[in-house]
Amino acid sequence: MKYTPLKRSTWCQRQLLRVISLFLMPALLQAQEVSDHQYSSEAIQAGLAIYSRECALCHGPQGDLVSGINLRLGQFRTASSDEDLRQVISNGAAQGQMP
């Protein structure tokens, strides 16, 4: 197949678009993830009070004392969805280590 200048230009444009997409997609996904949750100042303060009272003793003030878990960064061992996370918080961890 012989490439003409028009075909070569179109091919280059497609390849460039693919490369750009590889770099932009993670940033776009992260921006979407961050903007999914908007909380009022009152809700944040209430959550902080509950965390300080119920969770900070084991998880630490920054949420990173338990090996393999970083609550601030959303890194959990067993919760793969919001519902899973709600279950773990409400009922404790499967291994019985969390009250």
TAVENWO-V651940 format. One record per helix or strand of 3 or more residues. SS is the DSSP state (~ for helix, > for strand). FROM is the first residue (numbers start at 0). TO is the last residue. If there is no record, write none. Layout:
[[SS;FROM;TO] [SS;FROM;TO]]
This chain:
[[~;4;34] [~;40;53] [~;55;58] [~;70;72] [~;81;90]]
